[in-house]
Amino acid sequence: MESSDAIKLLTDNRKARHDYFLLDRLETGMVLSGSEVKSARSGKIQLVDAYGAIQGKELWLFNAHISQYSHANRENHEPIRPRKLLAHRKEIDRLIAKTREKGLTLIPTKIYLKKGKVKCELALAKGKKLHDKRETARKREAESEARAALGRRG
C-alpha cells in the first residue's frame, strides 16, 4: 500500500522543457469541481497549450484540458475553462514582479496528486530560440554518448 505522502504524477508537460528555459518552480493547489477531480485521477489531463496568468491579484491556469468524466451526469464540467490556482500572497506578488520582466511567462510543468489533493507545478519560463533548442539537443546527445562509452569500458 502506498504512503499518504507519495506523489502520483497525473500528467507531465515535456514540451515545456523543450520550448522553454525553466527558471523557477512553484507548487500550487487547484480549484476543481468533483467531476474534474475524478477525471484528473484517471489521468485524462493535457497541458499542451496551457499557461498560467495573473488576473487582478489571482493566479489562473488557462487552456488546460481535463476530459469530461464518463460517469458524471448533466453536472459535468467544461473540458477547457480557466481554473483558479492557489498560492500564498507573497508568492503571487513575486510572480507579478517577475512576469513583468521581458520574455518571462508561467508554464504548467506537471499536475500530480499529493496527500489526496490535485497540485499543479508552475514554472517561470523564458522562451528558447531555435539555436538554443539545437544546442540542448547536442548536449543531451553528447551526454548519452559519454554514458555509453563509460558503459562499454566497465
N, C-alpha and C positions, 0 to 999 in steps of 0.2 A: 504494500500500500504506500502511496506517495505521501510525503510530508506536506503539511499545510503551507509551508514557506516556499515550496517548489514553484518555479516559474514554468508555465506551459506556453510555448510560443504558438500564437494563433496565425499570424502572418508576418512576413518579412519583406521589406522593400529593398530588394537587391539593386534595383535600377538606381536608387538614390546614391549608393556608394560609387556607382559607375559615372553618374552625371554630376555629382557634387563633391566638394571637399567638405566633410562633416567636421565642424569645429567644436561645438559644444552640445551636450545632450541633456535632456530634461525628461523626467518621468512625470506624466500627468494622468489624472483619472479621467474617465469619460462619462458623460451623462447619456445613458441609453435607455430605451424602452425595453420591456420584458422580451418581446419577440426579437429585438436586436441582440440581446444577450444570448438567447438560445441559439440564434443563427451564428453568432460570433464563436460560441463554444464549439460549434461543429466545424469551424474553420472557413466559413463562407464569407471571407472579407478580402477585398482587393484595395491596395494602396497605390495603384499605378500612377494616376494623375493627382493624387491627394496632396494637399498643402495646408499648413496652418497659417492663421492670420489673427491679428488682434483688432477687434472692433470695439470701440469705446475703451473700457478697461477689462474686457473679457477676451479669453483665448478660444478660438474656434477651429474646428477641423472641417475642411471643405473637400468635396469630390471623393470621399472615401466611400466605397461601395460595399454595403452589407446586404447580402441577398435576403429576400423575404423568407421568413420561417415557414416551412411547409405545413406545419400543424396549427398555425395561427388562423383565426377566422377573420372577420372584417376589420378587426383591430390591428391588422398587420401594419408594419411601418413602410415608409418610403425608402427604397434602396439607397438613393443618393440624396442626402439632405445635410445641411450644416449641423454639426454635433459640437456641443459645448465641451471644452476641456477644462479640467480643474487643476489649478496650481496656486501656490501662495502668491499674495500680492507683490512681495519683493521680487519674486522670480518673473512675474508678468511685467513689472516695471523695468527690470533689467533687460528683458526681451524687447520691450518697446524701444529702449535706447539702442540696442544692438541692431534691430531691423531697420532703423533709420539710417544706418551706415550703408554706403553704396554696395549694392550687389548681394546683400545678405537676405536670406529667406528662411522660413520654417518648414521643414520637411519631416513627415512621419516616417520613422525608420522601421518600427515594428509595433505590433499590437500583441499583447500577451495577457495571461491570467496570472495574478499574484494574490495569494491569500483569498481566492474566490472572486476577486474584483478584476474587471477588464481595465487594463492600463495601456496607455499609448506613449511610446518614446518619441519625442520630438528632437530633431537636431537642427541647430543653427547651421546653415549651409551656404556655401558660396559656389556658384556655377563653375563647372570646368569648361575650358575651351577644348577644341578638337585635339590640339597638340598635347594638352595635359592628359587627356584620355589615352592617347597613344603612349605617352611616357609611363603612365601607370601600368598599362598592359605589358610594356617592355620590362619593367621592374619585376612584375609578377612572373613573367616567363623566365627571367634570369634567376630568380629565387628558386623556381621549381627545377630548373636545370642544375643548379648548385646542390639542391637536396638530392636529386637523382644521382649526381656524381658521388656524393658522400655515401649514398646507399650502396653503390657498386663497390666501393673500396672496402667497406666494413663487412 
